[in-house]
Amino acid sequence: MKNLKNDLYLRALRGEKVERTPIWVMRQAGRYLPEYRATRKQAGDFLTLCKTPELACEVTMQPIDRFGLDAAILFSDILTIPDAMGLELVLEEGIGPVFNKPIRSQGDIDALGVPDAEQDLGYVMNAIRVIRGALDGRVPLIGFTGSPWTLASYMVEGSGSKEFRRIKGLMFESPESAHQLLQIVTDSVIQYLKAQVAAGAQSLMVFDTWGGMLSTQNYQTFSLAYMQQIVSAIKNDEACNGVPIVLFTKGGGQWLESMADTGCDGLGLDWTVDISSAKQRVGDRVVLQGNMDPVVMNTSQQQVADHALEVLHGYGQHQAQDKGHIFNLGHGIQPFAKPENMQALVETVQQQSGQFHE
Ligand code: 1CP
């Protein structure tokens, strides 16, 4: 891509031949970095960090400056959309995200409207514009959203959850209301992603963190069907100009074929998936992104190097029929990860992956 100094990630995502495997890491900006903790302290709280474009830019750039990763990801959160819908997001220290006004009735669902991405979520678009300026073409910028199922889960549960009793209760007992909620979230996500692209996002990722909690049948109906709408809307939008889109369902390893059928460009794999069998199943149709166990990042540099090589070997040689591999963890890096392990990870992948691209 012209004007990009390092376009490895975008070329890989387009299925083009690359010299080595690109790497970025989910949650690469975050609490494991002392400079992130300092900026967050300066901001006062997490939402102010997200809502102040200069600060969001600062923390987006921190892992790029420190480690030389091959892509930047917008610093924000998936819960910006429900916040803009009026649910009032707060991040409780030690608890995680909580909504002051969760969805508790049919009336609450009926009252929801699609937020105007430029008006109600303008701070996200401003952050993207500021970050693109700061990146100055060093690496591409990834925009993102939560999947409709994952966003609806937080909206109905009111916070994180282990068993998803409320959202599954709604799905089982009032499927029409669940679909009504999922549709309005989907319409919001589509508008939000289009606005991100217009503001300067160069690829898109959909985080379906909780799709893996569903039965196969319900995954198809309540999660994948809505991600399909998103992929189709982005692919059919001329202004999006073929921007690549990656779907990640945590716990979705058994559904890779139907995920690839959506027409997305890439699939995120969690660490439970054997990457070589994923390659055999769908590697000629989609780029695979992943999938080292994030907890390895809490151990030693030697462990990190060994496990990274295991993933590279797992994908193996890149051949003409393969769409390719982008290195990542199988889920977000944790606050307990050691920064020097991230250094070891990036060095291992950047220095040793060339042998798989001959
Ligand atoms: O400083 C802090 O205490 C805040 C911790 C934090 C951070 C750093 C939260 C709250 N969100 C984020 C940033 C974030 N969230 C990014 C930034 C870009 C990057 O990757 O560097 C992204 C992409 C997200 C996406 C996100 N938020 C997801 C999907 C990805 C995933 O990890 O599965 C989810 C599920 C959330 C919800 C959320 N926001 C924050 C937390 C702690 C959580 C998880 C809550 C839960 O476990 O249910």
Residues whose N, C-alpha, C, O or C-beta is under 5 A from the ligand:
A	BS01	1CP	V25 M26 R27 Q28 A29 G30 R31 R40 F46 I73 L74 F75 S76 D77 I78 G96 P97 G160 S161 F207 T209 G332
